[in-house]
Amino acid sequence: MVDLYLGLGSNLGHREMLLRRSVEILAERIGSLKSLSAFYETEPWGFSSVHPFLNAVVVLRTVKSPEDVLRITQQVERELGRNEKSVGGHYADRPIDIDLLMYGSEVVEMDFDWDGRVVHLSLPHPLMHVRRFVMEPLAEVAPDVLHPVLKKTFREILESLPLS
């Protein structure tokens, strides 16, 4: 069993309901719920929108592989109304976003075939440490967990980030 850290976000529709429903489905399909952060309202990151986000972090205990987890999270996003993924750093409003943040303390760089296209998975998430909307809920649920690449705790990373 490994602790799986997932970042959740929603800025369209009934945001809180979408976050709560995603947690329920993820716990059913991936593994048992270990912890769930509070919900944080944040401004969009990487694009402009009049719709603020609700963000949270969920920690699940799982035996599923990172590839299986990615497939499941993508399916859950589709089921909850997300039809387009962010590509090439171009972000947009979305009813749900589920990001794989960390898979235990493993460092993962892998490419795999997904229905005829190559998908790359990088863990820990390569941008998590610069995103306050990720680090704040992450430091709430796991303040003393060590980032396996940066060798800093989530609390230390959060404290190093600007307030805005």
C-alpha positions in Angstrom: 0.0 0.0 0.0 1.2 3.5 -0.8 -0.1 7.0 0.0 -1.4 8.6 -3.1 -1.7 12.4 -3.1 -4.2 14.0 -5.5 -4.9 17.6 -6.1 -8.6 18.5 -6.8 -10.0 21.7 -8.4 -13.2 23.0 -9.7 -14.3 26.4 -11.0 -17.5 25.6 -13.0 -20.8 24.3 -11.8 -21.5 23.3 -8.2 -17.9 23.3 -7.2 -18.2 21.8 -3.7 -20.5 19.0 -4.9 -18.1 18.2 -7.7 -15.2 18.0 -5.3 -17.0 15.8 -2.8 -18.4 13.5 -5.5 -14.9 13.1 -7.0 -13.5 12.1 -3.6 -16.3 9.5 -3.2 -15.7 8.0 -6.7 -11.9 8.0 -6.2 -12.1 6.3 -2.9 -14.4 3.6 -4.5 -12.1 3.0 -7.5 -8.5 3.7 -6.2 -8.3 3.0 -2.5 -9.3 4.0 1.0 -9.6 7.6 2.1 -6.8 8.5 4.4 -7.4 12.3 4.6 -9.1 15.2 2.9 -8.1 18.8 3.3 -10.4 21.8 3.7 -11.6 23.4 0.5 -9.7 26.5 -0.5 -11.1 29.2 -2.8 -8.4 30.5 -5.1 -7.9 32.6 -8.2 -7.3 30.7 -11.5 -3.6 29.9 -12.1 -2.1 30.3 -15.5 -5.2 32.0 -17.1 -7.8 34.7 -16.4 -11.4 33.9 -15.5 -14.2 35.4 -13.5 -14.8 31.9 -11.9 -12.7 31.2 -8.8 -11.6 27.7 -8.0 -12.3 25.5 -5.0 -9.2 23.4 -4.4 -8.4 20.5 -2.1 -6.0 17.6 -1.6 -7.1 14.0 -1.0 -4.8 11.3 0.3 -5.8 7.7 -0.6 -4.1 4.4 0.4 -3.8 2.3 -2.8 -2.2 -0.7 -4.4 -3.0 0.6 -7.9 -0.1 1.5 -10.2 0.5 5.2 -11.1 -0.6 4.3 -14.7 -3.9 2.8 -13.4 -4.4 5.8 -11.1 -4.0 8.2 -14.1 -6.5 6.2 -16.2 -9.0 6.2 -13.4 -8.7 9.9 -12.6 -9.1 10.8 -16.3 -12.2 8.7 -16.5 -13.6 10.4 -13.3 -13.0 13.8 -14.8 -14.9 12.8 -18.0 -17.8 11.4 -15.9 -18.0 14.6 -13.9 -18.2 16.8 -17.1 -14.7 17.6 -18.1 -14.4 17.2 -21.8 -11.1 18.8 -22.6 -7.7 18.5 -21.0 -5.2 21.4 -20.6 -2.5 21.0 -23.2 0.8 22.8 -23.6 0.3 25.1 -20.6 -3.1 26.4 -22.0 -5.6 26.3 -19.1 -9.3 27.0 -19.1 -12.3 26.8 -16.8 -13.3 23.3 -15.9 -15.9 21.5 -13.7 -13.2 19.2 -12.3 -9.5 18.8 -12.4 -7.7 15.9 -10.7 -3.9 16.0 -10.6 -1.6 13.2 -9.5 0.8 15.0 -7.1 2.8 12.2 -5.5 2.8 8.4 -5.4 4.4 7.7 -2.0 7.9 8.8 -2.1 8.6 7.5 -5.6 10.0 9.5 -8.4 8.3 8.4 -11.6 9.2 9.4 -15.2 7.3 7.1 -17.5 5.8 7.0 -21.0 3.1 4.5 -21.8 0.8 3.8 -24.7 -2.8 4.9 -24.1 -5.1 4.0 -27.0 -2.5 4.7 -29.6 -1.0 7.8 -28.1 2.0 8.2 -25.9 1.3 9.6 -22.5 4.0 10.9 -20.1 3.6 10.7 -16.4 6.0 12.7 -14.1 5.8 12.3 -10.3 6.0 14.2 -8.1 4.0 16.7 -10.1 6.6 19.0 -11.7 4.7 22.2 -10.8 3.2 21.4 -7.4 5.9 23.1 -5.4 5.3 26.5 -7.1 1.5 26.4 -6.7 0.1 27.7 -3.4 -3.3 26.3 -4.2 -1.7 22.8 -4.1 0.8 23.3 -1.3 -1.6 24.9 1.2 -4.0 21.9 1.3 -1.1 19.5 1.0 0.7 21.1 4.0 -2.6 20.9 5.9 -3.0 17.1 5.5 0.7 16.1 5.4 2.9 18.9 6.8 5.9 16.7 7.6 5.9 14.6 4.4 9.2 15.1 2.5 9.1 16.0 -1.2 11.4 13.2 -2.7 13.2 15.5 -5.1 13.4 18.8 -3.2 14.1 17.2 0.2 11.9 19.7 1.9 8.7 19.0 3.8 5.4 20.3 2.4 5.2 22.8 5.3 8.7 24.1 4.3 7.7 24.4 0.7 4.5 26.3 1.6 6.4 28.7 3.8 8.8 29.5 1.0 5.9 30.5 -1.4 4.7 34.1 -1.7 1.3 34.9 -0.2 -0.3 35.9 -3.5 
